[in-house]
Amino acid sequence: MNIKSEKTDDLNLTVIISLEKADYQEKVDQELKRLQKNANIKGFRAGKAPLGMVHKLYGKSLLADEIQRISSEAMNAYIQDEKLDILGYPISSNRVESELNFENANDFTFAFDLGLAPQFELNISKKDNLELFEIAIGDSEVDEDIQQSRKRHGKMNDVEQVEDEDIVYTVITEHNGEGIAFDGGISNKSISFVASLIEDQTIKKLVIGAKVGDTFKTNIKALLNNNETVISNTLGIPKEGLNDLGEEFNFVVSEIKRRTDAELNEDYYKEVFGEQEIPANEEEYRAKIKYNLINYYRNEADLWLDHQIGHLLMEKHQLSLPDEFLKRWLITTKENEYTIETIEEKYASEKSALMRRLIIDKIANIAKLESNEEDIRAQAKIYFHGMYRQYGLTMPVNDDFLDSSINKKLAEKDFVMQMADRVIYRKAYDHAKELVSLKSKKIEVADYFAHIHSHKTEHGE
């Protein structure tokens, strides 16, 4: 066996593995004899077929399997021996042609292309300044949170006359502009809308003050602010059908609902806090709300700091990658996700994720970061809490069901690797915080969100 390599540049390498008959023949012969003992070939008793016949039937297949195995093992050993830091996996070379003539040749050549990881130094230091926001929570934030909570926990009541924030339920019928129902059009369909959301002031005046049983005619598209998505969803028709939709509809007010904010009393506190400690009065309630808001915005500030670190790491490490190799590798190994037609469009996000992964690995190697079983379990708990919150569920920290869910998932290797990866990312970001300079900055809630919006607009996020 002979192995040689040809380096195109610092990021691309071709490894050529040459095999002679002596490298594989003994193993092929052993496999043929093993197969002969078990072969069931027509005209012969089981295991009694001549070796030559077994070779004729299965020899090429065994040969192909064996040289593939030998070349793969040789490739892996070469990567380890040469301590190559590769990206992805070796793929058949498009620079050097492999020689695999199973019909007449005894010597074979495999050529593999490899993409090499870029070599770089970590380039962040105390010269890099990031802001750590201290988001101020005052009475106005507490008032707003309480008002929103009272609305969420309020009751819907029937009322007789429409006011600005009421939900108006109507039965609509499409007509021809002369008050006559349009034949084949929408008829006696129930829809609802909020009066305050109507942008057309003339139509809003028709609705405000209307009573149950009242009838009015108006342009339904204008009532729904000419929003095709809203119109389509409200009427239950595809967007393609909106061009054929008549604009004038007859509306009959069938019901009017008004939300009454919940009162600040013991029942409300129990509903809000559940099994947590119930405040005894409004003063304690406000104190709890403020405490929760302070923690919430402290977490927001930490998340924003993570966002800044992510940007800093990418800006300070403009890494070169073996792009063409990686595109071929993605098309070859993930053919269901990437094709020649889509690779250019999709590669940018793949490249960004890989660059970030390389930077994180660099930090992890420098700081000797590791994930242990305790770290992985803690990360799994965070994962499940986040998942439950998406469904509006709040799960106690020491819940038996939560522990059972975690234990089941931790039996899955892929999930463990996913959580271990998250642990390393978290530790790497925390280590990066120690390497840069953090400057505390007090900021009001409104200014904080304005800052975030400005940043995301600038960066197209």
C-alpha positions in Angstrom: 0.0 0.0 0.0 1.2 3.5 -0.8 -0.3 6.7 0.5 0.6 10.2 -0.8 -1.0 13.6 -0.5 -1.1 16.6 -2.7 -1.9 20.0 -1.1 -3.7 22.4 -3.3 -3.6 25.2 -0.8 -3.8 25.6 3.0 -7.5 24.5 3.0 -7.6 21.7 0.4 -5.8 18.4 0.3 -6.0 15.3 -2.0 -5.0 12.0 -0.5 -4.2 9.1 -3.0 -4.2 5.5 -1.7 -2.7 2.9 -4.0 -3.4 -0.8 -3.3 -1.6 -3.8 -4.8 -2.8 -7.4 -4.9 -0.8 -8.3 -1.8 -2.8 -5.7 0.2 -6.1 -7.4 -0.3 -5.9 -10.9 -1.8 -5.4 -12.9 1.4 -8.5 -11.4 2.9 -10.5 -11.9 -0.3 -9.5 -15.5 -0.4 -10.5 -16.0 3.2 -13.9 -14.5 2.6 -14.4 -16.7 -0.5 -13.7 -19.8 1.5 -16.0 -18.7 4.3 -18.7 -18.1 1.7 -18.1 -21.4 0.0 -18.9 -23.3 3.3 -22.3 -21.6 3.4 -23.2 -21.1 -0.2 -26.4 -22.6 -1.5 -25.9 -22.9 -5.2 -28.3 -24.7 -7.5 -26.9 -28.2 -8.6 -24.7 -28.5 -5.5 -25.3 -29.5 -1.9 -25.0 -26.6 0.5 -21.3 -25.8 1.1 -20.1 -28.2 -1.7 -20.0 -25.8 -4.6 -16.5 -25.5 -6.2 -14.4 -22.6 -5.1 -14.0 -21.5 -8.7 -17.8 -21.2 -9.1 -18.1 -19.2 -5.9 -15.4 -16.9 -7.1 -17.1 -16.4 -10.4 -20.4 -15.6 -8.7 -19.2 -13.5 -5.8 -15.5 -12.6 -6.4 -15.9 -9.2 -7.8 -18.4 -8.2 -5.1 -16.1 -9.4 -2.4 -13.1 -7.7 -4.0 -15.0 -4.4 -4.2 -16.1 -4.6 -0.6 -12.6 -5.4 0.6 -10.7 -2.7 -1.2 -13.3 -0.2 -0.1 -12.9 -1.3 3.5 -9.1 -1.2 3.3 -9.0 2.3 1.7 -11.5 3.7 4.2 -9.4 2.3 7.1 -6.2 3.6 5.6 -7.8 7.1 5.0 -8.9 7.3 8.7 -5.6 6.1 9.9 -3.8 8.7 7.7 -6.0 11.5 9.1 -5.1 10.5 12.7 -1.4 9.9 12.1 -1.0 13.2 10.3 -3.2 14.9 12.9 -5.3 16.5 10.1 -8.0 18.9 11.3 -10.6 18.3 8.6 -14.1 19.7 7.9 -16.8 17.2 7.0 -15.5 13.9 5.6 -13.3 12.9 2.7 -15.1 12.6 -0.6 -14.1 11.2 -4.0 -11.6 13.6 -5.6 -12.6 15.7 -8.6 -8.9 16.6 -9.1 -7.4 13.1 -9.3 -9.3 10.3 -10.9 -9.5 7.0 -8.9 -8.5 3.8 -10.8 -11.0 1.0 -10.1 -11.0 -1.5 -12.9 -12.4 -4.6 -11.3 -12.4 -6.6 -14.6 -8.8 -6.6 -15.6 -6.6 -4.8 -13.0 -4.9 -6.0 -9.8 -3.8 -2.6 -8.7 -6.3 0.1 -7.5 -6.1 3.8 -6.7 -8.5 5.7 -4.5 -8.3 9.5 -4.5 -10.0 11.5 -1.8 -10.4 15.3 -1.4 -10.3 16.7 2.1 -11.3 20.1 3.4 -9.0 21.4 6.1 -10.0 23.6 9.0 -8.4 27.1 8.9 -5.6 27.7 11.5 -6.2 30.9 13.5 -5.6 32.6 16.8 -8.4 33.8 19.1 -8.6 37.5 18.6 -10.7 39.0 21.4 -9.2 40.9 24.4 -9.9 43.5 27.0 -9.6 46.1 24.2 -13.0 44.9 23.0 -15.8 46.8 24.9 -19.4 45.4 25.2 -22.4 47.0 26.9 -24.1 45.2 29.8 -27.4 46.9 30.1 -29.0 47.6 33.5 -32.6 48.0 32.4 -34.5 50.3 34.8 -37.9 49.1 36.1 -40.2 51.8 37.4 -43.8 52.2 38.4 -44.9 52.7 34.7 -43.5 49.2 33.8 -45.2 47.7 36.8 -48.5 49.4 36.0 -48.3 48.2 32.3 -47.6 44.6 33.3 -50.4 44.6 35.8 -52.8 46.1 33.3 -51.9 43.5 30.7 -52.3 40.7 33.3 -55.7 42.1 34.4 -56.8 42.0 30.7 -55.6 38.4 30.3 -57.4 37.3 33.3 -60.5 39.4 32.7 -63.9 38.2 31.7 -65.8 38.6 28.4 -69.2 40.0 28.9 -72.1 40.5 26.5 -73.0 44.2 25.9 -75.7 45.8 23.8 -73.7 48.6 22.0 -70.3 48.7 20.4 -67.4 50.6 21.9 -63.9 51.0 20.6 -62.2 47.9 22.1 -65.2 45.5 21.8 -65.3 42.3 19.7 -68.1 42.6 17.2 -69.7 39.4 15.9 -71.6 39.7 12.7 -73.4 37.6 10.1 -72.4 38.7 6.6 -73.9 38.2 3.1 -72.3 39.2 -0.2 -74.6 41.4 -2.3 -74.7 43.0 -5.7 -74.5 46.6 -4.6 -78.3 47.0 -4.6 -78.9 45.1 -1.4 -79.7 41.8 -3.2 -77.8 38.7 -2.2 -75.2 37.8 -4.8 -76.1 34.4 -6.3 -73.3 31.9 -5.5 -71.6 34.4 -3.2 -70.8 34.3 0.5 -74.0 34.0 2.5 -74.9 34.0 6.2 -71.3 33.6 7.3 -70.3 34.5 10.8 -67.2 36.6 11.3 -65.8 38.8 14.1 -63.5 41.8 14.3 -62.4 44.4 16.8 -63.8 47.9 16.2 -60.6 49.8 17.2 -58.6 48.0 14.5 -60.6 49.4 11.6 -58.4 52.0 9.9 -61.1 53.5 7.6 -62.8 56.1 9.8 -66.0 56.2 7.8 -66.5 52.5 8.3 -65.4 52.7 12.0 -68.2 55.3 12.6 -70.7 52.7 11.1 -69.6 50.1 13.7 -69.1 52.2 16.8 -72.4 52.6 18.5 -74.1 49.8 16.6 -76.4 47.5 18.7 -77.2 43.8 18.5 -79.6 43.3 15.6 -78.4 46.4 13.7 -77.7 46.1 10.0 -75.3 48.0 7.9 -73.7 47.7 4.4 -70.0 48.4 3.7 -66.9 47.3 1.8 -65.6 44.2 3.6 -62.0 44.6 2.2 -61.8 48.1 3.6 -63.3 47.0 7.0 -60.4 44.4 7.2 -57.9 47.1 6.2 -57.3 45.6 2.7 -55.0 42.9 4.3 -55.2 39.9 2.0 -54.1 37.5 4.6 -56.7 38.7 7.1 -59.4 38.8 4.5 -58.5 35.2 3.3 -58.5 33.8 6.8 -61.6 35.6 8.0 -63.7 34.5 5.0 -62.1 31.1 4.7 -61.2 31.5 1.0 -57.8 31.3 -0.7 -56.0 34.5 -1.6 -56.3 33.6 -5.3 -60.1 34.0 -5.0 -60.0 37.5 -3.6 -60.1 39.1 -7.0 -63.5 37.6 -7.6 -64.8 38.7 -4.2 -67.5 41.3 -4.3 -66.6 44.3 -2.1 -70.1 45.2 -0.8 -71.5 43.1 2.1 -74.5 43.2 4.3 -73.6 43.0 8.0 -76.0 42.0 10.8 -74.6 42.5 14.3 -75.3 39.2 16.2 -73.2 39.7 19.4 -71.0 42.2 21.1 -68.3 41.1 23.6 -66.4 43.4 26.0 -63.5 42.3 28.1 -63.7 43.5 31.7 -60.4 43.7 33.5 -60.0 41.4 36.5 -60.2 43.1 39.9 -57.3 43.0 42.2 -58.5 40.6 44.9 -57.6 37.3 46.4 -59.2 35.2 43.6 -57.2 37.1 41.0 -54.0 36.6 42.9 -54.6 32.9 43.2 -55.3 32.7 39.5 -52.1 34.5 38.6 -49.7 32.8 41.0 -51.2 29.3 41.3 -49.2 27.3 43.7 -46.7 30.1 44.4 -47.0 32.2 47.5 -50.1 34.4 47.2 -49.7 38.2 48.0 -51.8 39.4 50.8 -52.6 42.8 49.3 -51.9 45.1 46.4 -48.7 46.4 47.8 -47.2 42.9 48.0 -48.6 42.1 44.6 -46.9 45.1 43.0 -43.6 44.1 44.8 -43.8 40.6 43.3 -44.5 42.0 39.9 -41.5 44.4 40.1 -39.3 41.6 41.3 -40.3 39.4 38.4 -39.8 42.2 35.9 -36.3 42.9 37.3 -35.4 39.3 36.8 -37.0 39.2 33.4 -35.1 42.2 32.1 -31.9 41.0 33.8 -32.2 37.9 31.7 -33.0 40.0 28.6 -29.8 42.0 29.2 -27.8 38.7 29.5 -29.3 37.5 26.2 -28.4 40.7 24.5 -24.8 40.4 25.8 -24.7 36.9 24.3 -25.9 38.5 21.1 -23.2 41.1 21.2 -20.5 38.4 21.9 -21.8 36.4 18.9 -21.4 39.4 16.6 -17.9 40.2 18.1 -16.7 36.6 17.6 -17.8 36.6 14.0 -16.5 40.1 13.2 -13.0 39.5 14.8 -12.5 36.1 13.0 -13.1 36.4 9.3 -12.2 32.8 8.6 -11.5 31.4 5.2 -13.0 28.0 4.5 -12.6 25.4 1.7 -15.9 26.6 0.2 -16.0 24.6 -3.0 -15.1 21.4 -1.2 -17.8 22.0 1.4 -20.4 22.6 -1.2 -19.6 19.3 -2.9 -19.5 17.6 0.5 -23.0 18.9 1.4 -24.4 17.9 -2.0 -22.8 14.4 -1.7 -23.7 13.6 1.9 -27.0 15.5 2.3 -28.6 15.0 -1.1 -32.1 15.4 0.4 -31.3 18.9 1.6 -28.8 20.3 -0.9 -28.7 20.1 -4.7 -26.6 21.8 -7.4 -29.5 24.2 -7.9 -29.9 25.2 -4.3 -26.4 25.0 -2.8 -25.4 28.6 -3.5 -28.5 29.9 -1.8 -28.2 27.7 1.2 -24.4 27.6 1.7 -24.2 31.1 3.3 -26.0 30.0 6.5 -24.1 26.7 6.6 -20.8 28.5 6.3 -21.8 31.0 9.1 -22.7 28.2 11.4 -19.5 26.3 10.7 -17.4 29.4 11.3 -19.1 30.0 14.6 -18.5 26.3 15.5 -14.8 26.6 14.8 -14.5 29.7 17.0 -16.4 28.1 19.8 -14.1 25.0 19.6 -11.1 27.3 19.7 -12.3 28.9 22.9 -13.2 25.5 24.4 -9.7 24.2 23.6 -7.9 27.2 25.1 -10.1 27.2 28.2 -10.2 23.4 28.4 -14.0 23.5 28.5 -15.9 20.2 29.0 -19.4 19.0 29.5 -20.1 16.5 32.3 -23.3 14.5 33.1 -24.4 17.2 35.6 -24.0 19.9 33.0 -25.9 17.9 30.4 -28.8 17.2 32.8 -29.0 20.8 33.7 -29.1 21.9 30.1 -31.8 19.3 29.4 -33.9 20.8 32.1 -33.5 24.3 30.5 -34.4 22.7 27.2 -37.6 21.1 28.5 -38.7 24.3 30.4 -38.4 26.3 27.2 -40.3 23.7 25.3 -43.1 23.7 27.8 -43.3 27.5 27.8 -43.9 27.4 24.1 -47.1 25.5 24.9 -48.0 27.9 27.7 -47.1 25.4 30.4 -45.1 26.3 33.6 -43.3 23.3 35.0 -42.0 23.3 38.6 -38.2 22.8 38.7 -38.4 19.5 40.7 -41.4 18.1 38.9 -41.4 14.2 38.6 -42.9 14.3 35.1 -40.1 16.7 34.0 -37.5 14.4 35.5 -39.0 11.4 33.8 -39.1 13.2 30.4 -35.4 14.1 30.8 -34.4 10.6 31.7 -36.1 9.2 28.6 -34.4 11.7 26.3 -31.0 11.2 28.0 -31.1 7.6 26.8 -30.9 8.9 23.2 -27.3 9.5 22.1 -28.2 12.3 19.6 -30.0 14.2 22.4 -27.1 13.8 24.8 -24.7 15.1 22.1 -27.1 18.1 21.4 -27.2 19.0 25.1 -23.4 18.6 25.4 -23.0 20.9 22.5 -25.2 23.5 24.1 -23.2 23.2 27.3 -20.0 24.0 25.5 -21.5 26.9 23.7 -22.8 28.3 27.0 -19.4 27.9 28.7 -17.6 29.4 25.7 -19.8 32.5 25.7 -19.3 32.8 29.5 -15.5 32.5 29.0 -15.6 35.1 26.3 -17.2 37.5 28.7 -14.1 37.2 30.9 -11.8 38.0 28.0 -13.5 41.3 27.0 -14.4 44.5 28.8 -18.0 44.9 30.0 -19.3 48.3 30.6 -22.5 48.7 32.6 -25.0 51.1 31.2 -28.3 52.1 32.7 -31.2 52.3 30.2 -34.9 52.7 30.2 -37.1 49.9 28.9 -38.4 51.9 25.9 -34.8 52.9 25.0 -33.6 49.3 25.3 -36.2 48.1 22.8 -35.5 51.0 20.5 -31.8 50.1 20.6 -32.6 46.4 19.8 -34.8 47.4 16.9 -32.2 49.7 15.5 -29.5 47.0 15.7 -31.7 44.3 14.1 -32.7 46.7 11.3 -29.1 47.6 10.6 -28.1 43.9 10.5 -31.2 42.6 8.7 -32.1 40.4 11.6 
